[in-house]
Amino acid sequence: MLALYGTGVSSGIYIGNTYVLNRQRPEVPEYTLLKEHIEDEVKRFEEAISESRAQLRAIRDHIPANAPTETASLIDTHLLILDDNMLAKAPIAMIREEKCNAEMALKTQSEHLMAMFEQIDDPYIRSRKTDVNQVVEGILRNLLGMQDIGHDEIKAGNIVVADDLTPADTVMLKHKRVRAFVTDLGGPISHTAILARSLGIPAIVSVHNATGFVRNNEEIIVDGKRGSIIIGADEPTISEYRKRQRRIAQLRKELESLRKSRSVTQDGQKIILQANIELPPDVKAAIKSSASGIGLYRTEFLFMNRDEPPSEEEQYRSYAKVVRTMEGKPVTIRTLDLGADKQVDGGSHRTPVTVNPALGLRAVRLCLHDPGLFKPQLRAILRVSAIGRVRMMIPMISSMDELSRVLDLIAEVKTELKRQGEHFNPKIPVGGMIEVPAAAIAADLFAPLLDFLSIGTNDLIQYTLAIDRVDDAVNYLYDPLHPSVLRLIAMTIKAGQAEGIPVAMCGEMAGDPRYTRLLLGLGLTEFSMHPATLLDVKKIVRDSDVSVLKRIAGKVLRMRDIHELHAKVDQLNEPFI
């Protein structure tokens, strides 16, 4: 019996036979062109791009009606990447200037793009490099005349084991009724992980060399919660996992019955459960999960993969689509959260790339540095506040002076809009993301100037613990239950309560059922998460008594031994997780 471990990204247990999806990675030739062959090579590259586009559109047209909305969104993302000039045009310039073949030009440009993504601090955005890699591989296959691997041999109920999954694979997963998957690559915020949660099937990513250890048509156990796969399990082990399967199946039936139930604790406290989105189509998943609103609308994707930033009008239309679809429910729009290392002008840096972009010119710092980029977004958000319940959220605030400058700029834009006769909500709530330890420590200073606070645990944890959670060498240190992290969260909640303003949490910790009861005990009343985890959190909320949890949370905050702390939280969750 052999156990392999990775990162569990979608809970559940499945026992079944494997289908190992092996892809032959394209070998890239390199040669110099004669002058008279250059334009023919350009044409060959353009035809490969067109073929890739047609393939993606064909996949999109054949998405099953009951497939998760994320499936279409992922394919749309790949189409956007394919049409980006940095991928569609830059290699052409290289072919002409360097007289190199199309495959080599594409490989060189993709390496340049990968280096740029590595400089992005936000782990969510940085993980999108996987999508770029997959688009590049598709173009290379077309250039080399390679047929993609078919899925004809996959049977319903199989567990797919692969290096990674493409949008074409995601459609296959739904068509073939695949029941679980394991990948060599990926992380908790990769598109593969998002897809698994949407499909509601067990999945584990980052199981290094899983495709090397697992044989085709071999029975394995996939435990999505613990992030483990078991090969060659004996009968007692299989029997125990089947019992756990039945318990999980019963729990899921109970969860479905909660869709229209109120999110209220046993002692009558109302808890707000909202959804995180990044693209307008994601709203469908939020509505399906019965989210009470959008607690985090990431706007970065409007700005990426293009030569120029989106216009005010383009931003307004995108935000308005989300607000109208939510039909009166609140929508919290986060202002641009990118770094100077990833510019919207196709990569020509207006400022030098810093050695450590995590500590450089990013998020609100970049926006204040470049009002020409920031003001059109502020205008668009303010204008859309006239048609629905819109809140504006400022990321990565760290100093009072910085916040004052943002608020002054918002006031300036309001004056301009009023003078121009544009409609907007003059009392639009403006909040700040608490994701820098300095902001959490000084939350009592920020709170009087803001209408709400939202704790961004993804960055707060990695800044507090000085680790990069997508770096395999140190991500084992990423611990939401570290006493320092819990104290910063508690300080922020307390500061909001003292000022009488709402405090939400929109990081991944908010959507992880392991932490729900502890966060309730710390006083958190607003959670925003991926729609797929909302019902799990709702069940725990409805089965909890906050008055009891507060006493336990107080004890947890005073604990010094990290192992005892983890054991206490596990004990807190025993009836639920």
QUIMOQUI-V765020 format. One line per field, one symbol per residue. ss: DSSP state (h for helix, s for strand, l for the rest). psi: psi as a letter, one per 40 degrees, with the letter a starting at -180 (. if undefined). burial: b if it has 9 or more other ideal C-beta (glycine too) atoms within 8 Angstrom, else e. A space follows every 10 residues. Layout:
ss->???
psi->???
burial->???
//
This chain:
ss->lsssslssss llssssssss slllllllll lsllhhhhhh hhhhhhhhhh hhhhhhhhhh hlllllllhh hhhhhhhhhh hhhlhhhhlh hhhhhhhhls lhhhhhhhhh hhhhhhhhll llhhhhllhh hhhhhhhhhh hhhhllllll llllllllss ssllllhhhh hhhhhlllls ssslllllll hhhhhhhhhl lssssllllh hhhlllllss sssllllsss slllhhhhhh hhhhhhhhhh hhhhhhllll lllsllllls lssssssllh hhhhhhhhll llsssssllh hhllllllll lhhhhhhhhh hhhhhlllls ssssllllsl llllllllll llllllhhhl lslhhhhhhl hhhhhhhhhh hhhhllllls sssslllllh hhhhhhhhhh hhhhhhhhhl llllllllss ssssllhhhh hlhhhhhlll lsssslhhhh hhhhhlllll llllhhhlll llhhhhhhhh hhhhhhhhhl lssssllhhh hlhhhhhhhh hllllssssl hhhhhhhhhh hhlllhhhhh hhhhhhhhll lhhhhhhhhh hhhllll
psi->hhhiiahheh iihhhaiihh ghhhhhhhih ihiideeddd dddddddddd dddddddddd eehideiidd dddddddddd ddehdedddd dddddddefi iddddddddd ddddddddeh dhddddeedd dddddddddd dddefhhihi edehiheihh hidihidddd dddddefhei ihidaiaeei ddddddddef iiihifghfd eddhiifhhi hhgddefiih hfiidddddd dddddddddd ddddddeede iighideehh hhhiihidid deddddddef ieahehhhed edeifidiii iddddddddd dddddefeii hhhhihgiie egiefeehhd iihidgedea gibddddddg dddddddddd dddeeeeagh ihhhifieid dddddddddd ddddddddde eiiihefhhh iihgehdddd dfddddddei eiihhgdddd ddddefihee hddeeeehhe ehdddddddd ddddddddef iihiheiddd ehededdddd deehehihih ddeddddddd ddeihddddd dddddddeid hddddddddd ddeded.
burial->eeebebbbbb ebbbbbbbbb beeeebeeee eebeeeebee bbebbbbbbe bbbebbbebb eebeeebbbb bbbbbbbbbb bbebbbbbeb bbebbbeebb bbbbbbbbbb ebbbebbebb bbbbbbbbbb bbbbbbbbbb bbbeebeeee beebeeebbb bbebbebbbb bbbbebebbb bbbbbbbebb bbbbbbbbbe bbbbbbbeeb beebeeebeb bbbbbebbbb bebeeebbee bbebbeebee bbebbeebee eebbbeeeee bbbbbbbebb bbbbbbbebb bbbbbbbbbb bbbbebeebb ebebbbebbb bbbbbbeebb bbbbbbbbbb bbbbbbeebe eeebeebeeb bbbbbbbbeb eebbbbbbbb bbbbbeebbb bbbbbbbeeb ebbbbbbebb eebbebbeee ebebeeebeb bbbbbbbebb ebbbebbeeb ebbbbbbbbb bbbbbebbbb eeebbeebbb bbbebbbbbb bbbbbbbebe bebbbbbbbb bbbebbbbbb bbbbbbbbbb bbbbbbbbbb bbebebeebb bbbbbbbebe ebeebbebbb ebbeebe
//
